[in-house]
Amino acid sequence: MKFANRMNEVKASAIRSVGKIIAQKKDVISFAAGLPDPSLFPFDEIYGVTDKILKENPAQALQYGPTQGHGPLIDKIVELLQERDNVSARPENIIVTTGSQQGISFCAMMMIDPGDVIITENPSYLGAINAFRPYQCSFVGVDVDENGMIMEELEKALKENPKAKMIYVIPNFQNPTGKTWSEERCRKLVELANKYNVMVIEDDPYGQLRFKGEKVPTLKSMDTKGKVISLGSFSKVLCPGLRVAWICADKEIIEKVELLKQGVDLQSNQLAQMQVCEFLESYDFEGHIEKIRAAYGRKCNLMIETMKREFPEEAKYVEPEGGMFVWVELPEHIDANELFNKAIEKNVAFVPGESFYPNSDCKSSFRLNFTTTPEDRIEEGVKILAGVIKDCLNDC
């Protein structure tokens, strides 16, 4: 069978691969999944809004809908963006997508030609890297420090790569590192995007999950020339199974995305859009998110405090102010893939960091998730993992 050449670029998700290994074992303490805590899903409320929709408006809920999305939901998103992020959008600037992952894919379909260069944080979200790869682009990873992407290195990359087509970033509680950009870095990025005429993809699925520190303005709120395409989602703050997200961008871009979506899935799930819209109308959305923040803050603090007590000093890690992840860096001679193999033997799992680097050029780091593991097992799992790390350091 002859497949398109682009299929040679497609790689399996490392997270999904780890999940398959975990599924083969019993009683694993998993820090691998990037999933929200299901105990925080608003089950009763979703049942209530679904019952109301199917009683009052079943035909619309179960019928095809507009490709751009359910009009009342788009209006709600416009309100959220204005109140929450100080982004002055209109309905024509929004399109509903089937998860933010679809938004990333549409950006790739719309923007990337073979041979183009995509600039990302180094490391970056592997789901985005895998979405870009089939379009036969190359990657330039720009290192990050505690304040985000290093702007001097970004400008150097832009100067050296005239075929740079877009910059993909996660400024809030980045996946995988958990780092948040400073406002100064955010403003400089927008300035450089304008200067070098390159688009920015701002992926912001975690922005509402801040449990300490001061909020940083979004890139889209700083966008004066339409260079920022912003991706938002209800997956991390409501229910990921609904797969309801959105793109916010200039009208011309939204029109192009709408054309692509007509050929991909016609529309996002109509019932799911109406469920989200009715939830926003009927319940305290901000109060619901506050419960998530409080729970994640407790779990993150427990993980970090246990790491401080148990991890060897050679293990360096980020203390996030929100989001879902803790990033760990080990000495360069330690291979996190081998560390994973030893950890899983003791029923503890994480995601090795190699696949988060666009050019797979670092093997000594790994990502921990704290949201889905019960608090008593977080402490147990971190202690076991600390022992495995110490053994590896001693063996090397």
C-alpha positions in Angstrom: 0.0 0.0 0.0 1.3 3.4 -0.9 0.9 6.1 1.7 1.6 9.8 1.3 5.2 10.7 2.0 4.0 12.9 4.9 3.1 9.7 6.8 6.8 9.1 7.2 6.8 12.1 9.6 4.0 10.9 11.8 5.1 9.5 15.2 3.2 7.8 18.0 2.5 9.9 21.0 4.9 9.1 23.8 2.1 9.8 26.3 -0.2 7.2 24.7 2.7 4.7 24.5 3.4 5.1 28.2 -0.4 4.7 28.8 -0.3 1.3 27.0 2.5 0.1 29.3 0.7 1.3 32.4 -2.5 -0.5 31.2 -0.6 -3.8 31.3 0.2 -3.5 35.0 -1.9 -3.4 38.1 -1.8 -0.7 40.9 0.5 1.7 39.1 1.0 5.1 40.7 0.9 7.1 37.5 2.2 10.7 37.1 2.1 10.2 33.4 -1.4 11.3 32.2 -2.1 14.9 31.3 -5.7 14.5 32.4 -8.0 16.6 34.6 -9.2 15.0 37.9 -12.5 13.3 37.1 -13.7 13.7 40.6 -14.0 17.4 39.9 -16.3 17.0 36.8 -19.7 18.6 37.4 -21.7 15.4 36.9 -25.0 16.6 38.4 -24.9 19.9 36.6 -24.1 18.2 33.2 -26.9 15.8 33.8 -29.2 18.7 34.5 -28.3 20.8 31.5 -28.5 17.7 29.2 -32.0 16.9 30.5 -33.1 20.5 30.0 -31.8 20.6 26.5 -33.3 17.4 25.4 -36.7 18.3 26.8 -36.8 21.9 25.5 -34.8 21.8 22.3 -34.0 18.3 21.2 -34.2 18.8 17.5 -31.6 21.5 17.5 -29.3 19.6 19.8 -29.4 16.4 17.7 -29.3 18.1 14.2 -26.4 19.5 12.2 -25.3 23.0 13.2 -23.2 25.8 11.7 -19.6 25.1 11.0 -18.5 28.2 12.9 -20.3 26.9 16.0 -23.4 27.3 18.1 -24.2 31.0 18.1 -25.1 31.4 21.7 -21.9 29.6 22.8 -19.8 31.9 20.6 -21.5 34.9 22.3 -20.5 33.4 25.7 -16.9 32.9 24.6 -16.8 36.5 23.4 -18.0 37.6 26.9 -15.5 35.3 28.7 -12.6 36.7 26.6 -13.5 40.3 27.4 -14.2 39.8 31.1 -11.3 37.3 31.8 -8.6 38.3 29.4 -9.4 41.8 28.3 -9.6 40.6 24.7 -12.1 42.6 22.5 -13.4 40.0 20.2 -16.5 39.8 18.1 -18.4 36.6 17.0 -16.7 36.8 13.6 -13.3 36.3 15.5 -14.4 33.0 17.0 -14.8 29.5 15.6 -15.6 26.4 17.8 -13.2 23.5 17.4 -13.3 19.9 18.5 -10.7 20.3 21.2 -7.7 22.6 21.1 -5.8 19.8 19.3 -8.0 20.4 16.3 -7.2 24.1 16.5 -3.5 23.3 16.4 -4.1 21.0 13.4 -6.0 23.7 11.6 -3.2 26.1 12.1 -0.8 23.6 10.6 -3.1 22.9 7.6 -3.6 26.6 7.1 0.0 27.9 7.5 2.6 25.3 6.8 4.3 24.6 3.4 7.0 21.9 3.0 10.3 23.4 4.1 8.8 25.9 6.4 10.3 26.4 9.9 8.2 26.3 13.0 9.7 27.9 16.2 8.7 26.4 19.5 9.7 26.5 23.1 12.4 23.9 23.9 10.8 21.7 25.2 7.2 22.0 23.9 3.9 20.2 23.8 4.4 17.0 21.9 0.8 16.9 20.6 1.6 20.2 18.7 4.9 18.9 17.4 3.2 15.7 16.1 0.4 17.8 14.5 3.0 19.9 12.6 5.3 17.1 11.5 3.1 15.7 8.6 3.4 19.0 6.8 7.1 18.4 6.2 8.4 21.4 8.2 11.5 21.6 10.3 11.7 22.8 13.9 13.8 25.3 15.8 13.5 25.0 19.6 14.3 28.1 21.7 15.4 27.5 25.2 13.3 28.8 28.2 14.3 30.0 31.6 12.2 30.8 34.7 10.6 33.8 32.8 9.7 31.9 29.6 11.3 31.8 26.1 14.6 33.6 26.0 13.9 36.6 23.6 17.5 37.1 22.5 17.6 33.5 21.3 14.2 33.9 19.6 15.3 36.9 17.7 18.5 35.0 16.7 16.3 32.1 15.4 14.1 34.5 13.4 17.1 36.2 11.8 18.7 32.9 10.9 15.5 31.3 9.6 13.8 33.4 7.0 11.4 30.6 6.3 10.1 30.7 9.8 6.3 30.6 9.4 5.0 30.7 12.9 5.9 30.6 16.6 4.0 28.1 18.8 4.0 28.8 22.5 2.2 28.0 25.7 2.9 31.0 28.0 0.7 29.9 30.9 1.9 26.8 32.9 3.5 25.3 29.9 3.1 21.7 29.0 5.5 20.1 29.9 7.6 22.4 32.1 4.8 24.1 34.1 6.6 27.5 33.5 4.8 30.8 33.1 6.2 33.6 31.0 6.7 37.1 32.5 4.7 40.0 31.1 7.9 41.5 29.7 8.7 38.4 27.7 5.1 38.2 26.4 5.2 41.8 25.1 8.6 41.2 23.5 7.3 38.2 21.7 4.5 40.2 20.2 7.0 42.9 19.2 9.2 40.4 17.5 6.2 38.8 15.7 5.3 42.2 14.3 8.9 43.0 13.4 9.5 39.8 11.5 6.0 39.3 10.2 5.5 35.9 11.6 2.3 34.4 13.2 2.1 33.4 16.8 0.0 30.4 18.0 -0.9 31.1 21.7 -2.1 27.8 23.2 -3.8 28.5 26.5 -5.6 25.5 27.9 -4.2 26.0 31.4 -4.5 29.7 31.9 -7.4 29.5 34.3 -5.7 27.0 36.5 -3.6 29.5 38.5 -3.5 28.6 42.2 -0.9 31.1 43.3 0.9 34.2 42.1 -0.2 37.0 39.8 -2.0 36.6 36.5 -0.1 37.5 33.4 -1.9 39.1 30.5 -2.5 36.9 27.4 -0.6 37.4 24.2 -3.9 38.0 22.4 -4.7 40.9 24.7 -1.4 42.5 23.5 -2.0 41.8 19.8 -2.3 45.0 17.8 -1.6 43.7 14.3 -3.5 40.4 14.1 -0.4 38.3 14.5 -1.7 36.1 17.4 -4.0 33.2 16.9 -5.3 32.2 20.3 -6.5 28.7 21.2 -8.8 28.3 24.2 -10.6 25.3 25.6 -13.2 24.0 28.1 -11.4 20.7 28.5 -9.3 21.5 31.5 -11.9 23.5 33.3 -15.1 21.6 32.6 -15.1 18.2 30.9 -12.5 17.1 28.3 -14.9 14.4 26.9 -17.1 17.1 25.5 -14.3 18.2 23.2 -15.4 21.9 23.0 -12.7 24.5 22.3 -12.2 27.6 20.2 -9.9 29.7 18.1 -9.8 33.5 18.4 -8.2 35.3 15.6 -8.8 37.9 12.9 -11.8 37.5 10.7 -9.8 36.5 7.6 -8.2 33.6 9.6 -11.4 32.4 11.0 -12.9 32.3 7.5 -10.0 30.1 6.3 -10.4 27.8 9.3 -14.1 27.5 8.6 -13.3 26.3 5.1 -10.9 23.7 6.5 -13.4 22.6 9.1 -16.1 22.0 6.4 -13.8 19.4 4.9 -12.7 17.8 8.2 -15.8 17.3 10.4 -18.4 19.9 9.1 -19.0 21.1 12.7 -18.2 20.3 16.3 -20.7 18.3 18.3 -23.9 20.3 18.5 -25.2 18.7 21.7 -21.8 19.2 23.5 -21.7 22.9 22.5 -25.3 23.4 23.8 -24.3 21.6 27.1 -21.4 23.9 27.6 -23.5 27.0 26.8 -26.3 26.0 29.1 -23.8 25.3 31.9 -22.3 28.8 31.5 -25.8 30.2 31.6 -27.1 28.2 34.6 -24.2 27.7 36.9 -21.3 29.6 38.6 -18.5 28.8 36.1 -15.9 30.8 38.0 -16.9 29.1 41.3 -16.5 25.7 39.6 -13.0 26.6 38.4 -12.0 27.9 41.8 -12.7 24.4 43.2 -10.4 23.0 40.6 -7.7 25.5 41.5 -7.9 24.7 45.2 -7.7 20.9 44.6 -4.8 21.2 42.1 -3.0 23.6 44.4 -3.1 21.1 47.3 -1.9 18.3 45.1 0.9 20.3 43.6 2.1 21.6 46.9 2.1 18.0 48.3 4.2 16.8 45.3 6.7 19.6 45.6 7.1 19.3 49.3 7.7 15.6 49.0 10.2 16.2 46.2 12.1 18.7 48.4 12.4 16.1 51.2 13.1 13.0 49.0 14.7 14.0 45.7 18.5 14.1 45.5 20.0 17.5 44.9 21.1 16.6 41.4 17.4 16.6 40.4 16.3 20.1 39.5 12.6 20.9 39.1 10.2 23.7 38.5 7.7 24.8 41.1 4.6 25.8 39.0 2.1 28.5 40.0 -0.7 26.7 38.3 -1.5 24.1 35.6 -1.0 20.4 35.8 2.7 19.6 35.5 6.1 19.5 37.3 9.2 19.2 35.1 12.3 17.5 36.4 15.8 17.8 34.9 18.6 15.3 35.7 22.3 15.3 34.9 22.9 14.9 31.2 24.2 11.4 31.5 20.9 10.1 32.9 18.6 8.7 30.3 15.0 9.2 31.4 13.8 6.4 29.2 15.9 4.0 31.1 14.8 5.6 34.4 11.2 5.0 33.3 11.9 1.3 32.8 13.2 1.0 36.3 10.4 3.1 37.8 7.7 1.1 36.1 9.1 -2.1 37.6 8.3 -0.5 41.0 4.8 0.6 39.7 5.5 4.3 39.3 5.1 6.0 35.9 5.9 9.3 34.3 6.5 10.6 30.8 10.2 10.7 29.6 11.0 14.2 28.3 12.8 13.3 25.0 9.6 13.5 22.9 8.8 17.0 24.1 11.9 18.4 22.4 11.1 19.2 18.8 14.4 17.7 17.6 14.5 15.0 20.3 17.9 16.2 21.5 17.6 15.8 25.3 17.0 12.6 27.2 17.7 13.6 30.8 14.3 15.2 31.8 10.8 14.0 32.5 7.3 15.3 33.2 5.1 14.6 36.3 1.4 15.2 36.4 -0.2 15.8 39.8 -3.9 16.2 39.0 -5.3 12.7 38.7 -3.3 10.9 41.5 -4.9 10.7 45.0 -3.0 12.8 47.5 -1.9 9.8 49.6 -0.5 8.1 46.5 1.4 11.2 45.4 3.6 11.1 48.5 4.1 7.3 48.1 4.9 7.6 44.4 7.3 10.4 44.8 9.2 8.6 47.5 9.5 5.5 45.3 10.6 7.6 42.3 13.2 9.4 44.4 14.7 6.0 45.3 14.9 5.0 41.7 16.6 8.3 40.7 19.2 7.8 43.6 19.9 4.3 42.4 20.5 5.5 38.8 22.8 8.3 40.0 24.8 5.8 42.1 25.0 3.3 39.2 26.3 5.9 36.8 
